[in-house]
Amino acid sequence: MQKIKLLLLSLVMVFLTACGTETSSNLNRFDMWEYMTATIDYEVTYAIYENGVRVDSYIESHRLLYRDSYERESHSDITSLYLNGSNILMKEPSQDVTIERYVNLGDRDIFHASSIQICSLERHFNTYERKGLKFYNVIMVNCTSKSGVQQEFYYGYNEGIVAIYENDRGREKEWVKVGEVHI
């Protein structure tokens, strides 16, 4: 009887350990759709900085059109995102970008377009602070274009872009989310 109890305890421990291992290994896996879109419609105000000085701002409307399509519209253009299985198709006025939907920290080549050299998922922040504002559950995608421009995109969970940093041969530019209104 003692051996049966020991065997049963061992099986339970193996099961619990395996479940714990599986859960912890998924902490570094992210669904880009959940970071690039929101479940509600809202308008976002972004402040624009050049070399650390605020120079402008603009408003962008975010709309979930269907379960698998999303739209960001500013006064100058529209960007549409379409969910397609394990990929996201982002249609921008200048180009189409295919994005890997499920990514892990350290993954490279997660955005695909003719102008992109490489994009990788670099970091996850429980709390991310930029220009005195705090954002929560944020991932950072680092991209380099074929022309050498380096960009960092910061996506908040169920929020979309909260900040962009760009370095174009020493000219630094930032876009930071400073407000939102539900529509």
Secondary structure, DSSP 8 states (H G I E B T S, - for coil): -HHHHHHHHHHHHHHHHHHHHHHHHGGGEEEHHHHH--SS-EEEEEEEEETTEEEEEEEEEEEEEETTEEEEE-SS-EEEEEEETTEEEEE-SS-EEEEESEEETT-B--EE-TTEEEEEEEEEEEEEEETTEEEEEEEEEEEEETTS-EEEEEEETTTEEEEEEEEETTEEEEEEEEEEEE-
